[in-house]
Amino acid sequence: MEHRQCPALIDLSHRIEDGTITYRGLPGPHICDFWTREQSAALYDDGATFQIGRIDMVANTGTYLDTPFHRYEDGDDLAAVGLDRIAGLEGLLVRSADQAVDIGAFAGLDLRGKAVLIHTGWDRHWGSETYFSDHPFLTETAAKLLVDEGAALIGIDSHNIDDTRAPRRPVHTILLGAGVLIVEHLTNLAALPDSGFRFTAAPPKIAGMGTFPVRAFAAIG
């Protein structure tokens, strides 16, 4: 029987813990037991016990996916986004040392149908106050280019894909308005090659919500 080698899987998600702050001004999640093992013990006569957990959190927690509904009332919500838009996408890694990631970072690249992941290295500040301020972001011009070139999904390992120093969100407006999905707060992008991988960032199938945490990962090989 022919042996098929399994692809290497690279985890690109931050760990979510009780109290983790992802976005300054939004509360961290509260994670606790809804049903403890001790409470369940009396219900079974074979020694089985079970824990049922409970989490209270805002949708923008950890590494998360933005769908058009996040920005537009009539846009696709989490339940409306098909698996073909969030699973097994051909990936492309773009490395940038600039705070403002502009069109030059994408020069000469075939972006059509790709999950374009922007590696800035800002994830090294995750969990610190530094993470929230003066972070790398995508320019409005670059966002327009990505839409024009047919990118399917844009991810970044930074605090926000927009420049949060101004009370504007043009990149979210442009990308989500064109149906291009966004994944923010990625991590470990340095472990990826420039191409030759498949990217997945699948949230639960929830109606009426535009954003939710994902277990983002890349499959290589």
N, C-alpha and C positions, 0 to 999 in steps of 0.2 A: 504494500500500500504506500502510495506516495505521501511523504510527510510535508505538510504545508507549514511554513514558518509563520507564526503569529506576528503581527506588527507590534513595534514598541509603542507603548502608550506614555505620553508625557502630560502630567497633570499641570494645568495652567490656572488653577483656581486657588484663591486664598481660603484659609481655614476660617470658618465662622464659629465663634465661641460666645458664651454668655457675655453681653456687654460690649462686644466688638463695635467700634465706631468706624463706619465706612465713609460717611459724609458729615462734615461738621454742621451741627444744627439739627441733625436727625438722631433719634435715639438708637442705641444699640439694642440688639435682640435680648429678650428675656427667655432663657431656656430652662425648663424645669420638668419635673415629673407631673403628669396628669394622673397616672395610675402607677403606684410603686409596686415593686416585686412583693413587698410585705403585704400590701393590700390584696394582691391577686392570689396569694398562697391559699387562702381559705376556700377558694372556688374550685380547686382541683385536688383530687385524691391520689395523684401519682407523683406528687412532689414538684410539678411544673409551676414555674412562676414567670410572669411577664411584666415588662415595663412598657407603658405607653407614654411617650413624651409629648410635651406641649411647648410651642414656641410662639412668642408674640413679637412681631418685628415689622418694620416698614419694608416695602418691596426692594428699595435700594440698599441692599445689604450684601456685603461680600463682593464676589465677582458676579455681575448680573447682566442680563440681556435687556436692551430697550427695543420695544416694537413700536410701530407707528402710533398706536393708541396712547403711548406715553406723552406724545406731543399733540396728537390730533384726535379729537373726539370721534371722528368717523373712520379712524385708521384701524388696521388689523390689531386685535389684542392677542394675548398669549395663545388663546385657544384657536385663533384663526390662522396662525402662522404654521404652515405645513412643515413636516419634517425635512423636506428637501431643501428648506431655507436655513436649517440650523444643524443638520447632521451630515457628516461625511463630506463637507465642502472642500474642494481643492484649496489648499492654503498657500499663502504667499507672505513671507516675512520681510518687513521693511525696517531697517535699522536706522535710527536717527539720533544724533547728539544735540539737535536743536530744540529750543523750547517751543518755538513755533514751527511745526512740521508743515512745510509748504510743498508746492507741486514738484520741486526738484527732487524730492525723496522718491517720487514715483516715475521719474523719467525713464522711458524705454521699457517699462514693464507691461506685460499683458495682464490687465486687471479684470477682464470680463468673466463674470461668474465666480470670482474668487472670494474667499475670506481673507481680507487683507489685514494682517496683524502688525501693529506698529510697536516696535521694541525701542523704548526710550531708557529703560533701566530704572525708572522712577519707583518701581515696586520695592526697591531697596529701602525706601522710607516708610513703607507700610507700618502702621502702628505708632507712628511718631507725629508730632505737630508739623514737621517739615512736609509731610505728605500732602497737606491741604493747601499749601501756598506756593505760588510761582511754579506750578507744575507744567510739564509739556502738554501741548494741545495741538489739534489740527486746525489749520487756517481755513477760512471760508472759501478761499480760492481752491485749496486742495480738495475740500469737500465737493465742490462743483465738478472738479476734474474726475473724482472717483465715481460720481453719479454718471457723468458723460461717458466714462469708459466702461460702465456696466458692472462695477464691483457689487457683490451680493451682500457682503457683511464687512464691517470695519470694527476692529478691536484695538484696544490700547491698554498698556500697562501703567496707566496714570490715573490721577484722581478724577479727571473729567476730560472728555474729548473736546469740549469747548474751553475757551479762556474764561475762567471764573472771576477774573479781576474786573470784568465789566458786566453790567446787568443785561446781557444779551446772550442768546444761545443759537447763533446762526448755523452752526454745524449740525446740531440736532434737528433744526428746522429743515435744512437742505437734505440731509441723509434720510431722515424718517419720512419726509414729505415725498421722497422718491421710492419709498419702500425698502431702503437699504437699512438693514438691522445694525445695531451697535452693541458691542460688548465692552464694558468698562471694568477697570480694576483687575485686569489680567496680571498674571505673575509667571515667572520662570520662562519667559520667552527666549532668553539667552540659550536655552537648551535646544532650540529648534534650528533646523537648517533653513536656508533662504526659501526653499521650495521642496516639493517631494513629500508633502504630508497632507493629511486630511484633518479638518478641524470640526469639532462638535461642541455646541453650547446649548443644550436642551433643557428648558424649564418645564415645570408642570403645565398641563393643558387647562389653564384657568381662564374663564370668561370674565370680562369686565376689568382686567388688569393689563397694564402695558409693560410692566417691568417685574422681573423676579430673578432671584439667585439661580445660577447654573453651576453644574460641574463641567467646566470647560476643559477640553483635552485635545491633544493632537495624536494621531496615529501615523507612525512612520514606518514605511516598508510594506 
